Amino acid sequence: MNHKNAWGGDYKGKLIRYSLGHKYTTDILQLCFEGYENEDKGFWLSLLYALIEGASDAFDIDRQDLDGCLYPYIGNPDSLALLLFDNVPGGAGHVKRIAQDEYSISQLLETTYMKMKGCTCGDEEDASCYGCLRTFANQFCHDELNRGKVIKFLEEYCL
């Protein structure tokens, strides 16, 4: 394919495809709530960021050292897995420490519940703020984040 080079002359070279990514090796924790389905993506995003906030508080982890994403299962888009990961190349062992035993998971769920219940943003629980769910990194979904959905879920299914 002919085209002009940076100096205005003809360039007759091969196009080569490059990938500008890199492998990111870190620790991950997959959380699944078997048997629970919810088609509201806002619920799943709210639960994900609530658990990250809860983990940060419960285990004294700098919030910027944790992150997460949603992982859909093939065949069931209404039952998502939540992936929490150390936001530090190579992993810092934070999510590994959370996953070490049932007590740690219980502590994570209880701390998450208390943080969501203790926030006073909005008139009711159907809101979110930078004190409970919102961060600069998740501003793409601020309109969908809702701590009331997380509180209701944790009360009914986890605590």
Protein Blocks (a to p, Z undefined) as FASTA:
>chain_A
ZZddfkopacddddddddfbdcddddddddddehiacfblklmmmmmmmmmmmmmmmnop
afklgccdddddehiakbccdddddfbehijolmmmmmmpmklmmmmmmmmmmmmmmpcg
hjblmbcdfklmgcfklmmmmmmgcfklmmmmmmmmmZZ
